[in-house]
Amino acid sequence: MLAIFLKTLPFFAIIALGYMAGRTKFFSEEATAYLTKFVFYFALSAMIFRFAANLSLSEVWDTRLIAAYLWGTTFVYGIATLVAFFRKLDVPTAAIEAQCAVIGNIGFLGIPMLTLLMGEAAVGPIMMMLAVDLIVFSSLIVILITASRDGRVSIEMLKTVGIGLLKNPMIVAMTLGLLVSGFSIPVPTPANEFLAILGGAATPGALFAIGASLASKSAERLEVAGWLTFCKLVLHPAFVAFGALYLFSVEPYAASVMIAAAALPVAGNVYMLAQHYGAAPQRVSAAILVSTAISILTVSFVIAWVSPG
């Protein structure tokens, strides 16, 4: 446990550095927004494309893994939704809380950290989980909130969801990379080196951006944040682990990566969705802040548990 903690500590130290830069206003919210945009559209996309271009679809696609992740994530999503309805919350707020309970920071934290800690072979399972989060659950929340407010599911709404997916740089980078690999298109050495250099900026840039963005988050409604943090850091990896190890017999290494990724704290894009739709952004803000702080210990524990030996 201590050895794993010491390995994860530098990643969280960069997050802390970004947080201090944001809190002291050395790094403004506008600067954070531009850094996030750079990482999201350029550095992280280059990293994902490069990884995907060197993998075959057979190395990435794992039906058992997808089934286990969908099962565990849907189960926790349902628990969070039922608890929200029991507390008499409206559909948009319940959907946002359920999103907090299952959507982890796989893109900005998971890909950089887990590929370094668990090896580049981890990228296949991580990309599948990221695809499920983006295609299934990010679409689901838009449909639930929009349908509850409009009173119906419209073609226009589904079109908006589809266009949003097509414009997501991580989905685009993943798809293009797998196409390059699938058609055995050679990546020229200068292009590969360009992608390696640009993708190398993803890890420090993403971690620093996470910290700087946390500086603007508030810790209001701590009792709700505590519940959502428990869902994300404890229930989600636990049910994903049960699905992977007992229900679907996922290959051990892929299962370990999936469980570790499921233990990551609440993703920042949930806050953006909450803010965009005006659905409880303060409680999402608190959940991100609390879950990220506590995950310094819990992520180390989970990675130590799933690591060989």
DALINGI-V303854 format. One record per residue. N is the residue number from 1. D_CENTER is the distance of its C-alpha to the mean C-alpha in Angstrom with 1 decimal. Layout:
BEGIN
((N:D_CENTER) (N:D_CENTER))
END
This chain:
BEGIN
((1:23.4) (2:24.9) (3:24.5) (4:20.7) (5:20.5) (6:22.5) (7:20.2) (8:17.0) (9:19.1) (10:19.3) (11:15.6) (12:15.8) (13:19.2) (14:17.9) (15:15.5) (16:18.8) (17:20.7) (18:18.7) (19:19.0) (20:22.8) (21:23.2) (22:21.7) (23:23.8) (24:26.9) (25:26.4) (26:26.9) (27:23.7) (28:24.0) (29:21.4) (30:22.6) (31:22.1) (32:18.5) (33:17.9) (34:19.5) (35:17.7) (36:14.3) (37:16.0) (38:17.3) (39:14.2) (40:12.3) (41:15.5) (42:17.3) (43:16.1) (44:12.6) (45:14.2) (46:17.2) (47:15.4) (48:13.7) (49:17.1) (50:19.0) (51:17.2) (52:17.5) (53:21.1) (54:22.1) (55:20.9) (56:22.7) (57:21.2) (58:22.8) (59:20.8) (60:17.4) (61:18.4) (62:18.8) (63:19.9) (64:20.0) (65:16.4) (66:15.3) (67:17.8) (68:16.8) (69:13.1) (70:14.3) (71:17.0) (72:15.2) (73:12.5) (74:15.4) (75:17.6) (76:15.6) (77:14.9) (78:18.7) (79:19.6) (80:17.8) (81:19.5) (82:22.8) (83:22.8) (84:22.1) (85:25.0) (86:27.2) (87:26.8) (88:28.0) (89:25.0) (90:25.0) (91:22.7) (92:20.5) (93:20.0) (94:19.5) (95:16.8) (96:14.9) (97:15.3) (98:14.2) (99:11.0) (100:10.5) (101:11.6) (102:9.0) (103:5.7) (104:3.8) (105:3.0) (106:2.9) (107:4.8) (108:6.9) (109:7.3) (110:6.8) (111:8.8) (112:11.4) (113:11.9) (114:12.0) (115:14.0) (116:16.4) (117:16.8) (118:16.9) (119:18.2) (120:17.5) (121:18.0) (122:14.5) (123:13.2) (124:14.5) (125:12.8) (126:9.3) (127:10.2) (128:11.4) (129:8.5) (130:6.5) (131:9.9) (132:10.3) (133:7.4) (134:8.9) (135:12.4) (136:13.0) (137:11.2) (138:10.8) (139:14.4) (140:15.5) (141:15.0) (142:16.9) (143:19.6) (144:20.0) (145:20.4) (146:22.6) (147:24.6) (148:25.3) (149:26.6) (150:28.5) (151:29.7) (152:29.0) (153:26.6) (154:27.9) (155:27.8) (156:27.0) (157:23.8) (158:22.7) (159:23.7) (160:21.5) (161:18.5) (162:19.5) (163:20.2) (164:16.8) (165:15.2) (166:18.0) (167:17.4) (168:13.7) (169:14.1) (170:11.3) (171:13.0) (172:16.3) (173:15.9) (174:14.8) (175:17.7) (176:20.2) (177:19.6) (178:20.2) (179:23.2) (180:24.6) (181:24.3) (182:25.7) (183:28.7) (184:29.2) (185:29.3) (186:30.0) (187:27.9) (188:30.7) (189:30.6) (190:30.4) (191:27.5) (192:25.6) (193:26.5) (194:25.4) (195:21.9) (196:21.9) (197:23.0) (198:20.7) (199:17.6) (200:18.9) (201:18.2) (202:14.4) (203:14.1) (204:16.5) (205:15.7) (206:12.0) (207:12.8) (208:15.8) (209:14.2) (210:11.8) (211:15.1) (212:17.2) (213:15.2) (214:15.4) (215:19.1) (216:19.5) (217:17.9) (218:20.4) (219:20.7) (220:22.6) (221:22.8) (222:22.0) (223:23.0) (224:20.4) (225:17.7) (226:19.0) (227:18.8) (228:15.2) (229:14.4) (230:16.5) (231:14.7) (232:11.2) (233:12.6) (234:15.6) (235:15.9) (236:12.6) (237:13.1) (238:16.8) (239:16.9) (240:14.7) (241:17.1) (242:20.1) (243:19.1) (244:18.6) (245:21.7) (246:24.1) (247:23.6) (248:22.5) (249:23.5) (250:20.6) (251:21.8) (252:21.4) (253:19.5) (254:16.9) (255:16.8) (256:16.4) (257:13.3) (258:11.8) (259:12.9) (260:11.7) (261:8.0) (262:8.6) (263:10.1) (264:7.5) (265:8.1) (266:7.4) (267:5.3) (268:8.2) (269:8.4) (270:9.6) (271:12.4) (272:13.3) (273:13.7) (274:15.7) (275:17.7) (276:18.4) (277:19.7) (278:21.3) (279:19.8) (280:19.7) (281:17.8) (282:19.5) (283:18.1) (284:14.5) (285:15.4) (286:16.9) (287:14.2) (288:11.7) (289:14.8) (290:16.0) (291:12.9) (292:12.2) (293:15.9) (294:16.4) (295:13.6) (296:15.9) (297:18.0) (298:16.1) (299:13.7) (300:16.9) (301:18.7) (302:16.3) (303:16.3) (304:20.0) (305:20.5) (306:19.0) (307:20.4) (308:23.8) (309:26.7))
END
